[in-house]
Amino acid sequence: MKWIIAAVFSLVLMFSVRAEAEPVYAFEEICYLSCEEAWEQAERSVDNATEMIKVLGEFSLGKRSLTFPEDEELGRQLGVLIKASCTDEPEDLLFNAVDKSLRRLLVKSKE
C-alpha cells in the first residue's frame, strides 16, 4: 500500500513539474504559424516565443550550414529585426521573419 501512495505521489509531482516547464516546440508544429498565431500559441510569453524562434532559427541556420555566434549584442539585434518584421507583417510566417532577419544580420556582421 505504501508503494502505491509513493507511486501516485511521484506521478503527481512529475506532472506538476512538467506543467511548469517551458513548452517544447517541434519545427513541424510551428513552421506554418504566422507571427500573430505564434504569439498566441506562445501564450503571449516572451520566453515561449523565444523558444519558438530558437527552433526556427536552428533549422534555418542548419539548412545553410551556418552557426549563430555567441554574441549577446547580435542576439539583441536579431530580436529587434524579428519584432520589426512581425510588426510590419503580422500575417507573415514567423519562420520567414526569423529566416530573413538571420540572413540580414549575418551578412551585415560578416562585412
C-alpha positions, 0 to 999 in steps of 0.5 A: 500500500505504501508503494502505491501512495509513493507511486501516485505521489511521484506521478503527481509531482512529475506532472506538476513539474512538467506543467511548469516547464517551458513548452517544447516546440517541434519545427513541424508544429510551428513552421506554418504559424504566422507571427500573430498565431505564434504569439498566441500559441506562445501564450503571449510569453516572451520566453515561449516565443523565444523558444519558438524562434530558437527552433526556427532559427536552428533549422534555418541556420542548419539548412545553410550550414551556418552557426549563430555566434555567441554574441549577446549584442547580435542576439539583441539585434536579431530580436529587434529585426524579428519584432520589426518584421512581425510588426510590419507583417503580422500575417507573415510566417514567423519562420520567414521573419526569423529566416530573413532577419538571420540572413540580414544580420549575418551578412551585415556582421560578416562585412 
